[in-house]
Amino acid sequence: MTKDTAISSNLPTELVVPSKPESNNSYYVVPIIPTPFTVKEDIDEQGLRDLIEFAISKGIKAACLPAYASEFYKLTDHEKLLVVRIAIDQSAGRMQIMAQSNHPSLKVAIELAQANIEAGADVISLAVPRIFDLTEPSLKDYLSSFLQSISDTPVLIQDFNPGGASISVGLIKRLMEEHSNFKFLKLEEPLCAPKFEEIIKATDGKIKLLEGWGGLYMLELIPIGISGVMPGLGVSDILQKVFNFRINGDNDKAFDLFEKVMPQIFFSLQNMELFHYVEKELLVARGVLQNSIVRKMSYRPDNSTKTYIKELNERIVRLVNA
């Protein structure tokens, strides 16, 4: 239970596409589900089920895990598959599940994806491997082989590349032309509006664009034509309202509401490990999680930082309860 008020296996490509939101439509927001842990840093199955129920209770129609915001890089391959299976079981068709199947080894990434499909995932999500700098032909070979291996399943490609530019518009177009199951693209880089416009033009809008990085750039990108955002779960219901206001032309309402949540988002995104702590603390404050344990290695905030995080999160709780 929470303190605040509380699809079939073939995901339609309209997941985040309608030009105007329908009543209570939340397809514009696809939150990342964090991985809850016990005090022994084992996966907390009940905690994960509570997170899924929270998302569903807020009208969320699709969620993704295990992604960067799920600490996927700290999970074993078995745990990556386990959290997806738990999410699929708990959602029971009430919410679509995007199963992130990241691995720098193409062979292992394909095995993860195929296992997630067998478990009932609606969409497979894959992050471009960015451990080392690779040429674009190398990336194309990796991505093309992955897409081909699961050709009957919709795929979202994510490119989070703090060290440089994301994949080129030319590569995106070639992948779309060669692989009909490449449906969604998630980018999370600053000053990306011109690139988003170029992608929409080059692909004739056939690749649906989602903005990551906590939804920080959503107000800039919604008028350009993005299809959705993929923020943390803790603020997803708020950003859903922001998106609906903005796309309906209620710009003052969109900005007013976004300005209330932006300090929390901006602060948390200074460091990925800090984000995990802030997100889980928020979900504790909202009555969803029992603890805010982040699997080590983890960021250890000092007392003043903890105090400020508590203040930020309390403002979010007051906002959703207003």
LUMTI-890099 format. One record per residue (C-alpha): x, y, z; residue in three letters; chain. Coordinates in pm, whole numbers. Example, Ala and Ser with C-alpha at 12.3 -4.5 7.8 and 13.67 -1.06 7.14 Angstrom:
% residues 2
PT     east    north       up    aa   ch
PT     1230     -450      780   ala    A
PT     1367     -106      714   ser    A
END
This chain:
% residues 322
PT     east    north       up    aa   ch
PT        0        0        0   met    A
PT      114      357      -64   thr    A
PT       81      673      139   lys    A
PT      -38      886     -152   asp    A
PT     -349      819     -353   thr    A
PT     -302      561     -496   ala    A
PT     -181     -562    -2280   ile    A
PT     -116     -817    -2457   ser    A
PT      225     -964    -2546   ser    A
PT      246     -775    -2877   asn    A
PT      312     -413    -2793   leu    A
PT      144     -179    -3042   pro    A
PT      376       68    -3210   thr    A
PT      130      335    -3092   glu    A
PT      272      299    -2741   leu    A
PT      353      668    -2721   val    A
PT      225      799    -3048   val    A
PT     -124      955    -3031   pro    A
PT     -125     1319    -3135   ser    A
PT     -342     1410    -2837   lys    A
PT     -380     1216    -2515   pro    A
PT     -699     1027    -2451   glu    A
PT     -874     1055    -2115   ser    A
PT     -642      924    -1841   asn    A
PT     -387      828    -2108   asn    A
PT      -42      768    -1960   ser    A
PT      133      622    -2263   tyr    A
PT      354      929    -2281   tyr    A
PT      545      821    -1970   val    A
PT      736      492    -1949   val    A
PT      912      493    -1611   pro    A
PT     1218      291    -1519   ile    A
PT     1147       52    -1233   ile    A
PT     1428       54     -974   pro    A
PT     1560     -270     -828   thr    A
PT     1474     -294     -456   pro    A
PT     1712     -481     -229   phe    A
PT     1695     -642      113   thr    A
PT     1940     -553      389   val    A
PT     2160     -835      255   lys    A
PT     2144     -674      -92   glu    A
PT     1939     -959     -235   asp    A
PT     1655     -869     -470   ile    A
PT     1346     -781     -270   asp    A
PT     1071     -959     -463   glu    A
PT      784     -815     -261   gln    A
PT      935     -470     -292   gly    A
PT      948     -510     -670   leu    A
PT      587     -628     -680   arg    A
PT      490     -321     -476   asp    A
PT      666      -96     -729   leu    A
PT      475     -255    -1017   ile    A
PT      147     -211     -831   glu    A
PT      234      152     -761   phe    A
PT      296      217    -1131   ala    A
PT      -32       51    -1228   ile    A
PT     -221      244     -959   ser    A
PT      -97      568    -1115   lys    A
PT     -233      474    -1457   gly    A
PT      105      386    -1607   ile    A
PT       58      164    -1912   lys    A
PT      420       60    -1977   ala    A
PT      738       39    -1768   ala    A
PT     1099      -63    -1831   cys    A
PT     1350     -268    -1634   leu    A
PT     1631     -344    -1560   pro    A
PT     1786      -27    -1702   ala    A
PT     2057      207    -1575   tyr    A
PT     1811      345    -1318   ala    A
PT     1749      -17    -1210   ser    A
PT     2121      -67    -1137   glu    A
PT     2130     -328    -1414   phe    A
PT     2509     -309    -1420   tyr    A
PT     2520     -452    -1066   lys    A
PT     2290     -746    -1140   leu    A
PT     2390    -1095    -1247   thr    A
PT     2239    -1220    -1571   asp    A
PT     2009    -1445    -1365   his    A
PT     1891    -1144    -1162   glu    A
PT     1829     -941    -1478   lys    A
PT     1593    -1212    -1603   leu    A
PT     1438    -1258    -1259   leu    A
PT     1325     -897    -1218   val    A
PT     1163     -906    -1561   val    A
PT      978    -1228    -1480   arg    A
PT      853    -1084    -1151   ile    A
PT      735     -765    -1324   ala    A
PT      553     -961    -1595   ile    A
PT      391    -1187    -1338   asp    A
PT      278     -899    -1115   gln    A
PT      153     -679    -1398   ser    A
PT      -54     -971    -1532   ala    A
PT     -135     -789    -1855   gly    A
PT     -236     -465    -1680   arg    A
PT       86     -287    -1780   met    A
PT      324     -358    -2066   gln    A
PT      682     -449    -1977   ile    A
PT      989     -332    -2167   met    A
PT     1264     -579    -2083   ala    A
PT     1609     -423    -2096   gln    A
PT     1855     -684    -2222   ser    A
PT     2188     -503    -2200   asn    A
PT     2523     -673    -2234   his    A
PT     2844     -575    -2417   pro    A
PT     2861     -933    -2548   ser    A
PT     2624     -966    -2843   leu    A
PT     2581    -1336    -2773   lys    A
PT     2476    -1276    -2413   val    A
PT     2252     -980    -2503   ala    A
PT     2065    -1200    -2753   ile    A
PT     2030    -1478    -2496   glu    A
PT     1888    -1231    -2243   leu    A
PT     1646    -1088    -2498   ala    A
PT     1523    -1428    -2611   gln    A
PT     1469    -1538    -2251   ala    A
PT     1277    -1218    -2178   asn    A
PT     1058    -1271    -2483   ile    A
PT      987    -1626    -2372   glu    A
PT      888    -1489    -2031   ala    A
PT      632    -1261    -2197   gly    A
PT      803     -924    -2238   ala    A
PT      615     -687    -2469   asp    A
PT      918     -491    -2592   val    A
PT     1291     -554    -2574   ile    A
PT     1513     -259    -2489   ser    A
PT     1885     -254    -2561   leu    A
PT     2148        3    -2464   ala    A
PT     2424       67    -2714   val    A
PT     2741      -75    -2551   pro    A
PT     2961      218    -2451   arg    A
PT     3234       59    -2238   ile    A
PT     3492      147    -2503   phe    A
PT     3482      378    -2802   asp    A
PT     3377      186    -3113   leu    A
PT     3343      287    -3476   thr    A
PT     2994      326    -3618   glu    A
PT     3032       22    -3848   pro    A
PT     3113     -183    -3537   ser    A
PT     2804      -52    -3361   leu    A
PT     2590     -120    -3668   lys    A
PT     2709     -480    -3680   asp    A
PT     2620     -526    -3311   tyr    A
PT     2279     -358    -3336   leu    A
PT     2182     -518    -3667   ser    A
PT     2268     -865    -3543   ser    A
PT     2067     -808    -3227   phe    A
PT     1761     -679    -3414   leu    A
PT     1777     -967    -3659   gln    A
PT     1792    -1224    -3377   ser    A
PT     1450    -1120    -3244   ile    A
PT     1291     -996    -3566   ser    A
PT      932    -1055    -3453   asp    A
PT      960     -844    -3136   thr    A
PT      948     -461    -3112   pro    A
PT     1280     -316    -2998   val    A
PT     1378        9    -2829   leu    A
PT     1740      116    -2872   ile    A
PT     1883      337    -2602   gln    A
PT     2200      538    -2647   asp    A
PT     2341      684    -2326   phe    A
PT     2690      804    -2409   asn    A
PT     2829     1049    -2150   pro    A
PT     3164     1044    -2328   gly    A
PT     3045     1162    -2667   gly    A
PT     2776     1181    -2932   ala    A
PT     2496      929    -2968   ser    A
PT     2453      719    -3283   ile    A
PT     2417      917    -3603   ser    A
PT     2097      995    -3788   val    A
PT     2231      801    -4086   gly    A
PT     2279      487    -3878   leu    A
PT     1934      524    -3723   ile    A
PT     1779      548    -4069   lys    A
PT     1971      244    -4200   arg    A
PT     1868       34    -3902   leu    A
PT     1505      133    -3955   met    A
PT     1519       46    -4325   glu    A
PT     1680     -293    -4260   glu    A
PT     1488     -400    -3949   his    A
PT     1113     -351    -3923   ser    A
PT     1113     -434    -3552   asn    A
PT     1324     -126    -3467   phe    A
PT     1037       86    -3336   lys    A
PT     1165      310    -3057   phe    A
PT     1475      517    -2982   leu    A
PT     1568      664    -2644   lys    A
PT     1828      940    -2629   leu    A
PT     1938     1139    -2324   glu    A
PT     2176     1412    -2421   glu    A
PT     2156     1791    -2375   pro    A
PT     2089     2030    -2661   leu    A
PT     1946     1747    -2869   cys    A
PT     1646     1924    -3020   ala    A
PT     1808     1971    -3365   pro    A
PT     1905     1604    -3376   lys    A
PT     1557     1492    -3273   phe    A
PT     1409     1705    -3551   glu    A
PT     1654     1556    -3800   glu    A
PT     1568     1200    -3690   ile    A
PT     1195     1263    -3724   ile    A
PT     1246     1403    -4073   lys    A
PT     1487     1128    -4187   ala    A
PT     1263      847    -4060   thr    A
PT      935     1015    -4155   asp    A
PT      835      978    -3791   gly    A
PT      843      598    -3810   lys    A
PT     1090      571    -3521   ile    A
PT      920      690    -3205   lys    A
PT     1154      902    -2994   leu    A
PT     1164      894    -2617   leu    A
PT     1362     1130    -2400   glu    A
PT     1552      991    -2105   gly    A
PT     1766     1167    -1846   trp    A
PT     1483     1198    -1598   gly    A
PT     1261     1389    -1840   gly    A
PT     1475     1698    -1785   leu    A
PT     1443     1818    -2147   tyr    A
PT     1081     1720    -2207   met    A
PT      929     2069    -2228   leu    A
PT     1176     2162    -2502   glu    A
PT     1124     1840    -2696   leu    A
PT      748     1781    -2678   ile    A
PT      667     2054    -2937   pro    A
PT      930     1902    -3168   ile    A
PT      746     1571    -3170   gly    A
PT      890     1329    -2916   ile    A
PT      657     1044    -2832   ser    A
PT      734     1015    -2463   gly    A
PT      973     1028    -2171   val    A
PT     1134      758    -1957   met    A
PT     1191      906    -1610   pro    A
PT     1230      755    -1266   gly    A
PT      920      592    -1123   leu    A
PT      897      827     -826   gly    A
PT      795     1132    -1033   val    A
PT      637      952    -1329   ser    A
PT      278     1040    -1240   asp    A
PT      371     1408    -1213   ile    A
PT      553     1411    -1547   leu    A
PT      259     1233    -1705   gln    A
PT       47     1538    -1616   lys    A
PT      318     1773    -1743   val    A
PT      331     1591    -2076   phe    A
PT      -46     1598    -2115   asn    A
PT      -63     1970    -2035   phe    A
PT      215     2050    -2283   arg    A
PT       83     1843    -2572   ile    A
PT     -265     1991    -2524   asn    A
PT     -129     2346    -2535   gly    A
PT     -179     2417    -2165   asp    A
PT      173     2554    -2152   asn    A
PT      144     2761    -1837   asp    A
PT       14     2460    -1644   lys    A
PT      290     2243    -1789   ala    A
PT      564     2487    -1687   phe    A
PT      414     2558    -1345   asp    A
PT      398     2190    -1257   leu    A
PT      737     2104    -1408   phe    A
PT      902     2386    -1215   glu    A
PT      783     2226     -891   lys    A
PT      949     1892     -963   val    A
PT     1257     2013    -1151   met    A
PT     1478     2084     -844   pro    A
PT     1447     1720     -737   gln    A
PT     1517     1584    -1086   ile    A
PT     1806     1821    -1150   phe    A
PT     1973     1749     -815   phe    A
PT     1944     1372     -848   ser    A
PT     2095     1361    -1196   leu    A
PT     2429     1503    -1088   gln    A
PT     2551     1147    -1037   asn    A
PT     2396      813    -1140   met    A
PT     2460      655     -801   glu    A
PT     2316      961     -630   leu    A
PT     2007      919     -846   phe    A
PT     1952      565     -715   his    A
PT     1958      688     -356   tyr    A
PT     1732      989     -420   val    A
PT     1483      782     -619   glu    A
PT     1456      511     -357   lys    A
PT     1430      766      -77   glu    A
PT     1142      928     -265   leu    A
PT      966      595     -305   leu    A
PT     1009      535       69   val    A
PT      861      879      136   ala    A
PT      567      795      -89   arg    A
PT      505      476      106   gly    A
PT      602      233     -170   val    A
PT      940       95      -58   leu    A
PT     1044      -14      289   gln    A
PT     1407       96      248   asn    A
PT     1634      291       15   ser    A
PT     1915       36       -7   ile    A
PT     2138       74     -313   val    A
PT     2364     -220     -396   arg    A
PT     2731     -140     -345   lys    A
PT     2925       17     -507   met    A
PT     2702      305     -412   ser    A
PT     2707      676     -337   tyr    A
PT     2727      755       35   arg    A
PT     2572     1099       93   pro    A
PT     2689     1312      384   asp    A
PT     2443     1438      643   asn    A
PT     2382     1775      477   ser    A
PT     2311     1602      145   thr    A
PT     2071     1362      316   lys    A
PT     1891     1656      474   thr    A
PT     1853     1833      141   tyr    A
PT     1733     1515      -32   ile    A
PT     1471     1472      240   lys    A
PT     1359     1830      187   glu    A
PT     1333     1784     -190   leu    A
PT     1139     1460     -156   asn    A
PT      903     1603      104   glu    A
PT      814     1875     -146   arg    A
PT      728     1607     -403   ile    A
PT      507     1425     -150   val    A
PT      323     1747      -66   arg    A
PT      279     1812     -437   leu    A
PT      119     1476     -514   val    A
PT      -99     1498     -204   asn    A
PT     -217     1853     -272   ala    A
END
